[in-house]
Amino acid sequence: MTRGRVERWILGVGRLVCAAIVVVSMVARFERGKAWVGLPDFVAYLTIQSSAAFVVVATIGGIVALRSGLDHPRLDVARVVVLACVVTAGIVFALIVQQSGARGLALDVPWSDVALHFVLPAIAVLDWIVSPRRRRVSFRVLAVIVGYPVVWGIITMIRGPIVGWYPYYFLDPGQVDDPFEFAALSGTALAVFAIVGVVLVAIPPRQAAFTSERRRAPAVVAPSG
């Protein structure tokens, strides 16, 4: 087996395994918290939405890697958007844990939360760095990376008063001191999305071993006569 095939196999199988682990983690997290958070509210979490999107993108990416190796540019765009959401959700969750401790509120962090908020982002970033790409993703994708949480936030703020529940404390008017704190925390979260997006897009594409092998492969000349 050539180096290129080994690389493709590791990349493809690794993505599929990660997708499976994320599914297990999401199911475990829901089972643990379903007594106080129903399925509609569970799905409303940005972490769950981005994790579900990661499962779809990683599964497609795993199949593509096993078949041809190189992701389509559109798949790269989807990957970096999902990755930015996954990483930002992890950063925001870490800040929420820190703020909860500072406010004297006990916040349980089960293994499923650790997997979704910390392990998944780390693996996803590593995949983005080492995975081969045809070309660099345009910085125009930042409009999607920032636009998604804006739309999600608007829907959340409309839904919150109706159901009497908010996925994160800084979105709940009853848990922030004033509108200025709400604006500052929400603006900080959007800024993190933008910064994470810029950093990820700026990572240059890596050449894969199997693309080098293709270029080195001798051309096949059809016999004459």
C-alpha positions as CSV (number, residue, x, y, z in Angstrom):
1,M,0.0,0.0,0.0
2,T,1.4,3.4,-1.0
3,R,1.9,6.3,1.3
4,G,-0.9,8.2,-0.5
5,R,-3.4,5.3,0.1
6,V,-2.5,5.0,3.7
7,E,-3.0,8.8,4.2
8,R,-6.4,8.6,2.5
9,W,-7.4,5.6,4.6
10,I,-6.3,7.3,7.9
11,L,-8.1,10.5,6.9
12,G,-11.3,8.8,5.8
13,V,-11.6,6.4,8.7
14,G,-10.6,9.0,11.2
15,R,-13.4,11.3,10.1
16,L,-16.0,8.6,10.2
17,V,-14.9,7.5,13.7
18,C,-15.0,11.1,14.9
19,A,-18.6,11.5,13.5
20,A,-19.6,8.4,15.3
21,I,-18.1,9.6,18.6
22,V,-19.9,12.9,18.3
23,V,-23.3,11.1,17.7
24,V,-22.7,9.0,20.9
25,S,-21.7,12.1,22.8
26,M,-24.8,14.0,21.8
27,V,-27.1,11.1,22.6
28,A,-25.4,10.7,26.0
29,R,-25.7,14.4,26.7
30,F,-29.4,14.4,25.8
31,E,-30.1,11.3,28.0
32,R,-28.3,13.0,30.9
33,G,-30.3,16.2,30.7
34,K,-33.6,15.2,29.2
35,A,-35.3,15.5,32.7
36,W,-35.0,19.3,32.5
37,V,-34.3,20.0,28.9
38,G,-36.6,18.5,26.3
39,L,-35.6,17.7,22.7
40,P,-36.7,21.1,21.2
41,D,-34.6,23.0,23.7
42,F,-31.7,20.6,23.4
43,V,-31.6,21.1,19.6
44,A,-31.7,24.9,20.2
45,Y,-28.2,24.8,21.7
46,L,-25.6,26.2,19.3
47,T,-23.3,23.4,20.4
48,I,-25.7,20.7,19.4
49,Q,-26.5,22.3,16.0
50,S,-22.8,22.7,15.2
51,S,-22.1,19.2,16.4
52,A,-24.8,17.8,14.2
53,A,-23.5,19.7,11.3
54,F,-20.1,18.3,12.0
55,V,-21.4,14.8,11.9
56,V,-22.8,15.4,8.4
57,V,-19.7,17.2,7.1
58,A,-17.3,14.6,8.7
59,T,-19.3,11.7,7.3
60,I,-19.3,13.2,3.8
61,G,-15.6,14.1,4.1
62,G,-14.8,10.6,5.3
63,I,-16.4,9.0,2.3
64,V,-14.7,11.5,-0.1
65,A,-11.3,10.8,1.5
66,L,-11.7,7.1,1.1
67,R,-12.8,7.4,-2.5
68,S,-10.7,10.2,-4.0
69,G,-8.8,11.9,-1.2
70,L,-9.3,15.5,-2.1
71,D,-12.3,17.4,-0.7
72,H,-14.4,19.5,-3.1
73,P,-13.9,23.3,-2.6
74,R,-17.6,23.5,-1.5
75,L,-17.0,20.9,1.1
76,D,-14.0,22.9,2.3
77,V,-16.3,25.9,2.8
78,A,-18.8,23.8,4.7
79,R,-16.0,22.3,6.8
80,V,-14.5,25.7,7.8
81,V,-18.0,27.2,8.7
82,V,-18.8,24.2,10.9
83,L,-15.4,24.2,12.4
84,A,-15.6,27.9,13.3
85,C,-18.9,27.2,15.1
86,V,-17.6,24.1,16.9
87,V,-14.5,25.9,18.1
88,T,-16.3,29.1,19.1
89,A,-19.0,27.0,21.0
90,G,-16.1,25.4,22.9
91,I,-14.6,28.7,23.8
92,V,-17.9,30.2,24.9
93,F,-18.7,27.1,26.9
94,A,-15.4,27.4,28.7
95,L,-16.2,31.0,29.5
96,I,-19.6,30.1,30.8
97,V,-18.1,27.5,33.1
98,Q,-15.7,30.1,34.4
99,Q,-18.4,32.7,34.9
100,S,-20.6,30.2,36.6
101,G,-17.9,29.5,39.1
102,A,-17.3,33.2,39.6
103,R,-21.1,33.7,40.3
104,G,-21.1,30.8,42.8
105,L,-23.2,28.6,40.5
106,A,-22.3,24.9,40.3
107,L,-22.1,23.7,36.7
108,D,-21.7,20.0,36.1
109,V,-19.5,19.1,33.1
110,P,-20.0,15.5,32.2
111,W,-17.8,13.6,29.8
112,S,-20.2,14.2,26.9
113,D,-19.8,18.0,27.3
114,V,-16.0,17.6,27.5
115,A,-16.1,15.6,24.2
116,L,-18.4,18.1,22.4
117,H,-16.9,21.3,23.7
118,F,-13.2,20.5,24.0
119,V,-12.2,17.2,22.4
120,L,-14.2,17.7,19.2
121,P,-12.9,21.2,18.5
122,A,-9.3,20.0,19.0
123,I,-9.7,17.0,16.6
124,A,-11.6,19.1,14.1
125,V,-8.9,21.8,14.0
126,L,-6.2,19.1,13.6
127,D,-8.2,17.6,10.7
128,W,-8.4,21.1,9.1
129,I,-4.7,21.6,9.4
130,V,-3.5,18.2,8.1
131,S,-6.2,17.6,5.5
132,P,-5.3,18.3,1.8
133,R,-7.2,21.0,0.0
134,R,-7.3,22.1,-3.6
135,R,-7.0,25.8,-2.7
136,R,-7.4,28.2,0.1
137,V,-11.0,29.1,1.2
138,S,-12.0,32.7,0.4
139,F,-12.3,35.1,3.3
140,R,-15.8,35.9,2.0
141,V,-16.9,32.8,4.0
142,L,-16.6,35.0,7.1
143,A,-20.1,36.4,6.2
144,V,-21.5,33.0,6.7
145,I,-19.5,32.2,9.8
146,V,-20.7,35.4,11.5
147,G,-24.1,35.5,9.9
148,Y,-25.2,32.1,11.2
149,P,-24.9,33.0,14.9
150,V,-26.6,36.3,14.2
151,V,-29.7,34.5,12.7
152,W,-29.5,31.9,15.4
153,G,-29.5,34.6,18.1
154,I,-32.5,36.5,16.5
155,I,-34.5,33.2,16.5
156,T,-33.4,32.4,20.0
157,M,-34.5,35.9,21.3
158,I,-37.8,35.5,19.6
159,R,-38.4,32.0,20.9
160,G,-37.1,32.7,24.4
161,P,-40.0,34.7,25.8
162,I,-42.5,32.2,24.2
163,V,-41.1,29.1,25.8
164,G,-39.6,30.8,28.8
165,W,-36.1,29.4,28.2
166,Y,-32.8,30.5,26.8
167,P,-29.9,28.2,25.9
168,Y,-27.2,30.5,27.5
169,Y,-27.4,32.8,30.5
170,F,-26.1,35.9,28.7
171,L,-29.1,35.8,26.3
172,D,-31.6,35.7,29.2
173,P,-32.8,39.2,30.1
174,G,-33.4,38.0,33.6
175,Q,-29.8,36.9,34.2
176,V,-28.0,39.9,32.9
177,D,-27.7,43.2,34.7
178,D,-28.8,45.5,31.8
179,P,-29.0,45.7,28.0
180,F,-25.4,47.0,27.9
181,E,-24.2,43.7,29.5
182,F,-26.3,41.7,27.0
183,A,-24.9,43.7,24.1
184,A,-21.3,43.4,25.4
185,L,-21.5,39.6,25.9
186,S,-23.3,39.0,22.6
187,G,-20.9,41.2,20.8
188,T,-17.9,39.5,22.3
189,A,-19.3,36.1,21.2
190,L,-19.7,37.4,17.6
191,A,-16.2,38.8,17.7
192,V,-14.9,35.3,18.7
193,F,-16.7,33.8,15.8
194,A,-15.0,36.3,13.5
195,I,-11.6,35.9,14.9
196,V,-11.8,32.1,14.9
197,G,-13.0,32.3,11.3
198,V,-10.1,34.5,10.2
199,V,-7.5,32.2,11.8
200,L,-9.0,29.1,10.3
201,V,-9.3,30.6,6.8
202,A,-5.7,31.9,7.0
203,I,-4.3,28.4,7.5
204,P,-2.8,27.5,4.1
205,P,-3.7,24.3,2.3
206,R,-1.5,21.3,2.6
207,Q,-0.4,19.1,-0.3
208,A,-1.3,15.4,0.1
209,A,1.0,12.5,-0.6
210,F,-1.5,11.0,-3.0
211,T,-1.6,14.2,-5.1
212,S,2.2,14.1,-5.3
213,E,2.0,10.5,-6.4
214,R,-0.4,11.4,-9.1
215,R,1.9,14.0,-10.5
216,R,4.9,11.6,-10.4
217,A,3.0,8.8,-12.1
218,P,4.2,8.2,-15.6
219,A,1.8,9.0,-18.4
220,V,0.2,6.1,-20.2
221,V,0.8,6.2,-23.9
222,A,-1.7,4.4,-26.1
223,P,-0.1,1.9,-28.5
224,S,0.0,3.0,-32.1
225,G,-0.9,1.0,-35.2
